[in-house]
Amino acid sequence: MVELYTHFIIRWRYVVLLLTIAFVLIAGYGAQRLSFSNDYRMFFGPDNPQLLAFEKMQNTFNKNDNIMFVVTPSDGKVFSVETLKAIKDITEEAWQIPFSTRVDSVTNHQHTSAVGDDLIVDDLVPDPTILTRKDLARIQFIAINEPMMVSRLISPDSKYTGINVTVQLPGERLDEVPTAVAYARDMRDRYMGKYPELDIRLVGLTMMNNAFPEASQGDAQNLYPIALGFIIVALLLMLKGVSGTLTTFLMIVFSIITAMGLAGWLGIRLSPPVMSAPIMVMTMAIADAVHLLVTMKHEMHLGKNKVDAMVESMRINFWPIFVTSLTTVLGFLSLNFSDAPPFHDLGNIAAMGVAAAFVFSITFLPALITLLPARSRREVTGKYAMERFGDFVVSNYKSLFIGSSIVVLMLVTLVPKNELNDIFVEYFDTAIQFREDSDYTAEHLTGVYYIDFSLGMGESGGISDPAFLKNADKFVRYLRAQPEVMHVFSLTDTFKRLNKNMHGDDPAWYKLPDDRNLAAQYLLLYEMSLPYGLDLNNQIDVGKTATKIAVTLKTLSSNEILAFEQRTSAWLQENMPELTGFGTGPTVMFAHLGKRNINSMLIGTTIALFMISMVLIIFFRSFKYGLISLLPNLLPAAAAFGIWGLFVGQVGIALSVVTGMTLGIVVDDTVHFMSKYLRARREKGFDAKQAVHYAFNSVGIALLVTSIVLVAGFMIMAQSHFELNAGMGLLTSVVITLALAIDFMLLPPLLIKLEENGKIRA
């Protein structure tokens, strides 16, 4: 049947080539619809409970996406005339940043004071140019003693300051984030030119949003050419011919174009995880071509012409390639169980690419390779060395079985050393400017992790109730006592300051008002005195039923964030159960994501494992061989996580998808080896040792080459500046390496021993 099909393809090869090109052009046309996602919310599904809580918070209070200018004067003095003038200039122009709705800095901080019976609300620094040394000292004293400012807009040592720009993106156009960031960067460059004594850095959620597509584009520009270059060199060295290399290269390019084009037609948005899909497709597509071309070269070496050699290669490899492609697709599709939508997209694009590679390998490849000159009848590189290695395995199968089993079991016992943990700001490595600036800010000025708590009584004007204010202040004091907390932004501090102001600025009255009506009057008077854009909508809701307490944290791992969240929630429930309160924010969302992803991927991996098992049992026509083949497919991931636990010990969101993803990949080696083994047993009547030797001779070098290419491809991916891709690439490389070792040194001895013991028959 396969022979007839192959003859048909070769007979109509010109038509096949034209149809292939036409299909690739139609599919690839969809690539123009692709666009980059620049919203960190892309990592959360629409039903994610932490995302829903965050959106509820944002709908209640003003959004707090931001760009912060972190300013460091070279003389270490923020409170100098020149530096304050620069801060005021930046503050005033920052209002012009697209989509900005609020700007906070030390110069425009709304300082309150009492003059007689009047409440005066004004900028802390109205005009820096007229300040005396005494004025500067007074302003510095106010700033570093104001809870609303210190460790947020000014460092305690007055060496670093921040200008925080609140940005409200409509979410209607894809260029909103890049437009705002481009304006902010232009400002930074201009002001560093105007004030050369200042160092200015940019951080904030909007900058993080922009870092995602920049990391993606950086990977595309830097990693794709390296991967393509390596593949061309590897194919030339291994296949010893231009025709096979050219055919394989075109097949790879067609597979990538098809996958990314179909992604465009389906409306998939590009994100850093998705940008690793082309490298995955690139490396996976090679496997199909290599198996067909290696066998073809072998048959030509035996004396066949290229057409007969290709027909025989298709006869031997068609079903193994189909099964390996199917299992790889199933493994990638298991990523749809991930709790992070970008991994759904990655899995679907990779699955489409692998499916396309299979179709092209049984249509385009036979059609083109039989048209091109193929005079070389030399065996592929390493063929004879692989035969000697097969002899070694058969001769030493007992010691290899014992030794391999011990090593694998030892590695598996190390798996518990891993802990689920992530530091989401470290999704970007230090080569990304956002990461460098975020680390700098966290070290010198304020944290880049935020948790917002909403506290309310559920009644209009309830935030002015003395009992509520007392409870809220109690919670604020609790938060400030926590070691993880850098800053707490609370309305209770405003009430205390207003109460002091309204009592002649007497420090003894720096406390909460004890009368609801009085507190409401203070708040109303203060609100009426605030300038446009600096209102209290970022702290209180419209009905004044709830207030937001914004907590800035040190850089923490996801486990530390979850522990902090649970501790504070338990404290709220125990100490003030009558209040409605919850904490949320991107920090909490990312912290929960890893754990949710592990749980969802356990389901996905289990389903993929079951389906792959069924495919193998049907393919091998044996329940026992189907189950035996699972052993070398499950052990590599387990052993790889053992190595990871020994040297790293931290498993984040990206690594939680590796088992499901690699399950389909590592099956390839097992399927090809076992299919040749069973062909020798069933068609040639060989015993187990002879069949193992035949399998090594037939497919060993192809497995070695494809594994080397796969490892190299994923190691190139490991060079990504986006940590999720880098970690996933590195661990996948380890899994594939171990899979090859297990298929070469544990599976063959296992097959021989099972036949010796009479436990299995072909």
N, C-alpha and C positions, 0 to 999 in steps of 0.2 A: 504493500500500500504506500509506504513512505517512498519506495523507489519510483513508483509511478508518479507520485506527486512531484518528486525532485526532477524527473525527466520533463514533466509538464512545465515546471518553472524555468528550466534551462532552455527548453524549446521556445518558449514565449518570453525570453529574458528581456528583450527590448521593450516589450509592452509592460513587463513587471517593473523595469527601471523607470519608465515614464509615469506609471501609476504611483509608484513610491514617491517620486519627486513631487507629483501633483498633490498627493495626500499631505506630504510634509509642508508644502507651501500653504495649503488651506489651513492645516492645523496651526502652523507657525504664525499665520496672520493674526491669530488671537493674542500673540505676545504684545502687540501694540496697546492692548487693553490693560496690561499690567501696570500697577502703580505701587509705590512704597507706602506701607502703613507707618504712621509716625505718632502712634498713641499707645502708651503702655497698657491701656485697657484691652488691647488686642490679645493679651495673655489670659483673659478671663472670659468664660462663656457667659451668655446672657442670663443663665440661671444661677451663676455663682453667688452664694449668699453674701460673701464679703463685698462683692461688687454692688449688689443690691443695697446693702447697708450704706456703702460709700455714696451711691447715687442719691439715696434718701437724704444723707447729710448735705450733699451739694445742692439738692433742691430746697432744703430748709434754709441754709445759709449761702452766702456768696461762694462761688468756686474759689479754690485757693491754688490753682496751677500758677506757677510763678517763674520768673527769671530774677536771679539775685546777682547784682554786681558786688563782688567782694574786693574791697579796696585796701591795699597795703602801702602806706607811705614809706619811702626808703629810710626816713629818719625815725620811724617808729612812733610818730606823734600824729594821731588823727586830729587832735584838737589844736591845730595851728591854723592861722588865717588862710594860708595857701591851700591846705588840704580841705578845710571846710568850704572854701570857695569852689573847689573842684566837685565836692560832694553835692553842693547846692546846684551847680550847673548840670551835673548828671541827673539829679533828682528832677529838675524842671524839664529836661529833654526826655526823660524816661516816660513821661506822660504821652509822648508822641509815638512810642513803640506800638505797632499795630495790635489791636485787641487789648491794650492795657486798660485797666479800670481803677487801679490804685497804685500809688507809689509811697513807700515808707522808708524814711532814713532818719539819721540823727538831726538833720537840719530842719526837716518839716514835721518832726514829732510834735504832736499837739500838747504843748506844755500848759498846765493850768496853774493859776495863781490867784490870790485874792487881793483886791485893792478896795479897801473899805468894805462895802456890802456887795461889791461887784465881783463876778467870776470872770477872769480874763483867760481866754483860750487863744494861744498864738503859737506860731512856729518857734521851736526851741532856738533856732538860729535864723532870725529874719534877714540879717545882712552881715555876712562874715567880714566884710572889708572894714567895718568900723569897730571891730572887737578889740578891746584892750587885753593885756595879759590877765588882768583880774576877771574880765568877762569870760575869757577862755577857761580859766580855772573853775569858775562857777558853772559853766555849761558842762564841763567834764564831770564835775561832782554830781550834777543832776542826772547825767546820762548813766554813769556807772552805778548809781544808786536807785535807778528806776527799774523795777522788775519787768516792765514791759519791753525794755530795751537791752539790758545787759545780757550777754550770751545769745543775743538774737541779732541786734543791729550794731552792737559795739562789744568788743571783747573786754573782759574785766581789766586788762592791762592797758586798754586804750590804744593798742597798736594796730588793730584791724577793725574795719567797719563794713557794713553791708547796706546796699540800697535794694530793697525788695520790691519788685514790680509784680503785682497781681495781674494775671492774664486770663481773660475769659474768652475762650475760642468758641465760635458759633458751631463748629463742626459741620459746616456746609461745603467747605472746599479743602482739597488735599494740601494746598500750599499755605494754609494758615500758620502752621508751626514753623516751616522754613522761612516764611516772610517775617515773622516776629523775631526769630533767632538771627536772621541776616541783619535786621535793623540793630539789634542789640550788639552784635559783633562789630558792626560798623562804628557804633558809638564807642565801644571799648577801644578800638584801634585809634579813633580820632582823639579820644581823651588821653590815651597813653602817649600820643604824639604831642598833645597840647601841654600835658603835665608829665614830663619824662620821669619825674621822681616818684610816680605812682605805678604800682603793679595792679592790674585789674583782671579779675577772673570772673567767669560766668558759670553759675550753677542753678539748680532748681528743676522742677518737674518738666517744664517746657524744654529745657536744655536736654534732659534725659530722653524726652520724646524724640527730639531731633537726633540724638545719638544713635537710635535704633537704625534708621535708614542710612546714616553715615557709616555705621559699622557694616551694614549689608553691602553698600556700594564699595567699601574698602576691600571686603572679601572678594567681590566679583573682579575688581581690578587687579588684586595682588595674587589671589590663589588660583583662579581659573587658568591663567596662562601657564603657571607652574605645573598644574595637573595635566594639562594637555601636552606640554612639552615632555614631561616624564613618560606619559603613555606612548607617545610617538617613539621615543628612544627605546623604551622597553619592548615594544612590538618589533622594531627593527632588529634588535639584538636577538630576540627569541625566535621570530619567524624567518629571519634571514632573507627577507624579500620585501620589495617595495609594494607589490600587488596586494599581498595580505595586509600589510600595514595601512595602505591607502583605503582598502575596503573597510577595514575595521574602524579607521578614523572617521570615515564618512558615516558609517552606521552609528557611531557614538554621537556625532553631531546631529544626525537626523533624530535620534532618540531624545536628545536634550531639547531640540527645537520643538518636537512634538509634545513633550511633557510640559514645557513652559508655555507653549502656544495654547494647549488645551486648558491650562491653568487660567490663562487670560480669558478664554471663552467662558469659563465657569465663574469668572469674577473673583478669583482668589487674589488676595492682596499680598504683596511681597513683604517679608519680615526677615529678621536675621536667621531664624531656623529654616525658613523656606529657601534662603539663599544657599544653603548647603545641599539642596536637592540636586542641582546640576552635577556636582562632584560625585554624589551618590550614584546618579544615573550613569555618569561617565564610567565609573569603575565597575558597576554591575553589568553594563552592556558589553564590556570587554569579555566577560566570562563566556557568554554564548559564542562569540566569534572565535575565541581562542580554542575552545573545545572542537569546533567544527574544522578550523584551519589546521590544528595540530594533527588531528586524525587524517585529514586530507593529505598533509605532507607525508605522514607515515605511509599511507596507501600509495602515494606516488613513489616513495622510496622503494616500495615493494614491486614497482613496475607498472602501475596503472597510469592511464592518462588522466588529465585533470578532471574531465567530466565524470569518468567512472569513479575516480577517487572521491569527488564531492558526493556522488550518489551513495557510496559506501559510508562516507562520513555522516551523511544525513540519516542513513539507516541505523547506524550505531548510536547516534547522539540525539536524534529528534525527540524521543520520549523523555530521556533524562533532562534535556534542556527545557522541555515543556514543563516537567514536574518541578525542576528547580526554579523556573520563572514563576510558576504558580505559587510555590511555597514562599518565595521571596515577596511576591505581591501580597499574600496573606499576612506575612510578618509586618510589612509596611502599613497595611490597612488596619492592623491592630492599634496603630497610633491614633486612630479615631476615637479610642476610648480615653485618651488623655484628657485631662481637665483644662488643658491650654490649647485653644483653637489653632495657634500657629503650628503645633505638632500634628494636628489633623491635616493641615495644608501640606506640610512636609511629607507625611505618609502618603497622601493621595497623589501628589505630584511624582514622588519616587515610584509609586505603584504604576502610574500611567507610563512613566519612563521605562520601567522594567518590562511592562507588557509590550510597549512599542519596540523595545530592543529585541524581544523574542520574535515578534512578527517580522521585523527587518532581517533577523538572522536566518529565517527560513524562507525569505522571499528575495530581498535585495542582495544579501550576501552571496547566495549561490548564483544568482543571475549575473552579478558583476564579476565575481572571482573567476568564473569560467569564460568571461570575455577578455580579461586581462592576461598578459603573458605570465606563465608560471612554469619556468623551465627548471627551477632548482629541485633536485631530488634528494638533497641532503636532509638528514633528520634534523629536527629542531634541537636547539641548544640544550644540553644537559640530558639528552635521552639515555645515553649509555650510563651516565652516573646514576640516573634513577633506577636503571635495571640492577646495578650493583647494590643500591640502597634496598631494593626489594629483596635481594638475596640475604642481606644482613638482617632484615626484619624477620624473614622466615626462619633463618638459622638461629636467631636469638629470641624467639617469640615468648618463651617462658619468662626470661629475665626482664624483657621489655614490658610484659603484661604486669608483672609484680611491681617493677619500678615505676611505671606510668601510673598505676592505680594508687600507689602510696603518695606520689607527688600530687596527683589530682585531689585525693582525699584531704591531704594536708592543706592545700589551698582552699578547699571548700570550707574547712573548719574555721578559716579566717574571716568568712563573710560577716559574722556578727560584729566584727570590729568596725564596720561601717555604721555611721549614724546619718539619718536624714537631716541635712542642714544646708542652708544657702545664705549668702550675703548678697542681696540683690544689687547693691551698687557695684559689686565686683563682677556682675555680668559682663562688664567692659574691662579689658585689661588696661594697664597704665599707659599704653600707647595711645589710647583714646583721650582726648583733651578733657572731656567731661569727667572721666574717672580721676584724672590727675587733679583737676580743680575741686572736685568733691572731697577727695582725701585732704587737700590743703585746707578747705573750709572747715571740715570736721575737726581738724587738728588745731586750728587757730581761732575760729570765730564761733561757729554754731553747727549743730548737727544737720544732716541731710535726710534724716528719718523723722517722719511725723506720725503722730496718732492724734486724732481729734475725738474728743468726748463730747457728746451732746447730753446736757442735763436739763431736765424740765419738770414742771409740776402739772402740766396739762391744762392750765387755766390762763386766761388772758391777763397779761401784766404780772404773772406769777414770779418773774425773775426779780421783782422789787420786794418780794416778801422777805422779811428779816430771817425767818426760819430757813427759807431756801438758800439765802445768801450765806448764812452760817454753815449750812451743810456743804455748799459749793466750796467755800473757803477751807473747810476742813479737808475736803478732797484735794484741793490745790496744795495744801501744806503736806498732805500725804505724798502726793506726786513729787514735790520738790525734795522730799527726803529719800527718794529712790535713787540708787546708784546709777541707773541707766539714763536718768533724766538730765538734760542740759538746760532746758528752759521750759517754763509754763506760761502761756499767754492766757490771762483770765480777766473777765469783767469785774471780779471781786476787787482786784487791785485798783481799777478805775473808781469804783464806789468808795474805797478807802481814801484815795487821793482827793476825791470831790468832797468827802465829809471833812477832811482836814482843811481844804480850801475854804469851805463855807463856815469854818470856825477860826477864821483869821490866820490860816496856815499854821495853827498850833499843832506840833507833832503829836501831842497827847491825843488828838482826835483822828489820828491815822488808824481808823478802824471802821467797821461796817456800820452804817446807820441802823438804828434799832426801831425805826418807824417806817412802815410800808409807803405811806403817802409822801413822806419826806424823801425816801430813796427814789420814788418815781419822779418827784419834782427835780431832784438833782440830775437824774438821767435825762429828763426832758430838756433841762436848761443846758446841759452839756451837749446833747445832740444838736440843739438849735445853734450852738456856737461853732460847730465843726464846719470846716470848708467843704466844698463839693469834692467828692471822691474819697474823703477820709471819714465817712460815717461809720456806724457800728454794725452795719449789715453783715460784716464778717464775723461778728460775735453773738448777735442776737437775731431771732427770727422776727418776722413781720408783726406777729401778735404778741411778742414779748412773753411767749410761753416757755421758751428754752434758751439756753446760752451754750456757746461752744467753748470748750477749754482745749486749747491747742498745745500739745506736748511735743517738744523737740527732743529726740533721743540721740545718744551716741551711736556710732556704727556698730550694729549688733548682728548676730547670726539669726536665722529664722527661729531656731529653738529658743534663743534668748528673748526674742520678740514675743513669741507665743507664751513663754513663761510670764513675761511682764503683763501681757494682755489678760491672762487667766488670773494673775495675782490681783490686778487692779479691779477686774470685774467681780472677783470674789469679795474684795474689800467693799466695793459699792453695795453689793447685795447684803453684806453683813451689817454695814454701818448705816446705810440709808436706803432701805428697800422701798420706801415710799416714793422715791424719785424714779422717773423713767430716764435711763441713761444707757449709752452704748458707746464703744470706741471703734473707730474705723480709720481708713486711710490707705494709700498705696502700700505703706509699710506692712500693715496687717494683711492686706490682700496677698502680697507676694509671700509673706511668711506662711500663710495657710496653703498656698498653691502646691508646694512640694508634697505635703502630706496627702492632700486631696488627689494629687496626680498619682502617687504611689498606689493608693487604693483603687483608683479607676484603671490603672494599667495592669494591676493584678488580674482584674476581670478580663481585660483585653488580651493579655498574654495567655491566660488559661484557654480562652476561646480559640486563639490562634494556634496554640499547641494541640488542642483537640482536632482542629480542622487539618493541620499539617500531618498529624498522626494518621488520620483517615486517608489522606492523599498517599502517604507512604505505604500504608498497608495495601491499598488498591494497586499501587504501582508495582510493588514487589511481589504482589499476589501471594502474600504470606503474612499472617497476623504476627508470627514470631519475629520475622525479619523486620517488619514495620516497627515493632516495639524495640528491638535491638538497636535500630537506627536512631531511636530517640536519645539513647545514652550519649553518643558523641555530639548530639545537638544541644542537649541541656547542660552537659558538664562544662563546656567552654565559658558560658556566661557566668556560671557559679564560680568557677576557678578564677575568672577575670575579676569578679567582685572581691574574691579573696585577696588577690594581689593588690587591688585598689584599697582594700581595708588595711593592708599592711603598710602601704606607702603614703596613702592620702587620708582615707578614713571618713571623708565627707561626700555624701551622695546628695546631689541637688535635683532640681526638676528635670534637667535634660537627661541625666543618667538613669532616671527612673523609666525612660522609654527604651533604653538600650536592649534589655532582654527581649522584649517583644520584637523590636526591629531586627536584631541580629539572628533571632531564631530562624527566620526565613532565609537569611544569608548563609549561615553556617550549614544549613541542610544541603546546600549545593555540593560541597565536597563529599558528604556522606552518600548522596544519591548517585553521583558519578562513580565513586569507588564501588559502592554496593552493586550498582547495575552491571559493572564490568565483572565483578566477582560472581554474581549470579549467572551472567551470560556464560562464563567459563564453566560453572558447575552444571548448568542445564543444557547448554548447546554443545559444549566440548567434552563433557564428562570428566572434568578435572576434579581432583580432591581439593580439600580446603587450602593446603599449602600451595599447590599449583595455581589455584584460582586467585589467591592473594598475589602471587608472583605475576600472573597475567594482568591483574588489575593495576599493579604498579607500572608494568611495561606499557599498558594501554593508555592510562589516564593520569599516571603519577606526575609527569612533567607539566601537564595542563593544569592540574590542581595546584602545583607549586607556583606556576606563573600567575594564575588568576589570583591566588592568595597574596602573592607579593604585590600585585597591582592593586588589589583591594586595600591591603594594609597601607601601601604608599598613598593611595587616594584619601583614605581616612586620616592618615598622618598629616597630609597637606591640609585637610580640614581642621586638624588639631592646631594649626598655626593661626587660626582665626583670632581676631581681636575681640570677638564676642565669646565670652566664656562658655555659654551653653553649647555652642558649636564645637569649641575647642575640647571641652571635656568629653562630649559625646564622640568626637572623632578619635580621641586618644583611647578611650575605653573600648570602642568598637574595634580599633586596631588590635588591642590586646586579645579581645574575644576571637577575632579571626585567626590570629597567630596560634592561639591555644587550640582552636578548632582543627587547624591543619596538623598540629602536633598530635592531637588525640586521634585524628583519622589515620595518621601514618604509623603511630606507635602504640596505640591502645586498641583501636578497632580491629586491625588484622590479627593480632594475637588473640583477641576475644573470639573472633570467628573460628580460628584454628582450634582453640581450646573447647569451644562448644561442640565442634564436630568430633573431636577426640572423645569427649564425654558422651557422645551419642544423643545430645540434648536437642539437636536441630538438624534438619535435612533440607537440602535445597529443593 
